[in-house]
Amino acid sequence: MKGLKTILAATICVAAVVGLSGCSSSNGGKRIVRISHAQSETHPEHLGLLKFKEYVEENLGDKYEVQIFPNEILGAAQKAIELTQTGAIDFVVAGTANLETFADVYEIFSMPYLFTSEEAYHEVMNDTDYMNTVYESTDEAGFRVLTWYNAGTRNFYATKPINTPDDLKGLKMRVQQSPASVNMAKAFGAAASPMSFGEVYTAIQQGVIDGAENNELALTNNKHGEVAKYYSYNKHQMVPDMLIANLKFLNGLSDEEREVFEEAARLSTEVELDNWDEQVEEAKKIAQEDMGVEFIDVDVELFKEKVAEVQQDMLDENPNIQETYDHIQEVNAKYTTEEAE
Ligand code: GCU
C-alpha cells in the first residue's frame, strides 16, 4: 500500500513539476480537480466531499471533474499539504495541527480545553466572516482554507485503562506532528510520540506506542479499536479539520466559478456536520459490542488541572494566538451557564 501511495504521489508530482499538468489534470477537455483526505469512504468527511463534487459538477460539469482520493492514497497529511501547496493537487483535508508550521495562529486549536462547549466550538467555526481572517493566514504559503469539518472531541485511548492523569505517566502516546501537540502530551505527563495518522494502528499493534488520542471514529473507521481497548473521556481538545485549496487554483477561477466552489465547500460542511453525531454513536456501539472497547468516564477536572498552565504558556510564547483566544473566550462565555460556573 505504501508503495502504491508513493508511486501515485510521485506520478502526480513529476507531472506537475515538469509542467505536464495539462495531460495529468484534464480529461476530455475537463479540468480534473483532485482532493486528498485521510479518512475512509464511509467517514462524514468523504460524504461531505461527495456533496462538494456533486455541486461543482452540477453547476460547472462541462468544465470541471472532481476526483476524491481517500485513505491517504496521495500521502499522509503533511505530504498531501505540500502537494496542494505546489499545485500538484488542488485540495486536501487536514487537521489544523498540520498547519501550525505554515501559520502559527493555527496553534490555538491545539490548546487543551480551549472550547468549553460544543456549542461554542460550532459557533466559532461556523462564523465564516471571522474564520476567513484566520484562513487568509496561509496565503503566503500558497494555500487557503475554504471551510471546516467537525472532527469531534479528542480523548486518550490505549492498551491500558487511563482513569486519572497519573495513568498517563510514562505511556508513549501518539500525537499529531505539531509542536503544540507534543507540548500538550508532555504536560499531561505522557511521552509524546508524533507520527502520521496512518502509522498509528501498526505502532500500537507492535507495541511501539501504548496509545493515541482522537475522536471515536478512529476506533472503527481506522480500526484502532482492534489494538487499543480502553477509551477515556478526558475531552482535551476539539480540533477541526480543514478543506485547504491551492491558492493559485482559487485565484484562477472566474467570480462565478469561485462562488460555485465556495458554495460547494459550504454544502460539504453541512453534510459532514449532519452525519457526525450519528456516526459517533454508531462507532461507539461497534467499538463496544464488536471490538470489545471499554469506554471510561473520567473526572475531567483532574485532567484540566494537570494542564492548567498550558494555556497561559502558549499565549506567552505565541502572541499571534491572543486575538483568536480572546474571541473564543467571548463565545465560550455565551454558553457558560451559571450552574457550570
Ligand atoms: C482525526 C482528524 C484527521 C487527523 C487525525 C490525526 O481523524 O480528522 O484530520 O489527521 O485525527 O490525529 O492525525
Residues whose N, C-alpha, C, O or C-beta is under 5 A from the ligand:
A	BS01	GCU	A38 A94 G95 A151 Q176 F197 E213 N214 D241
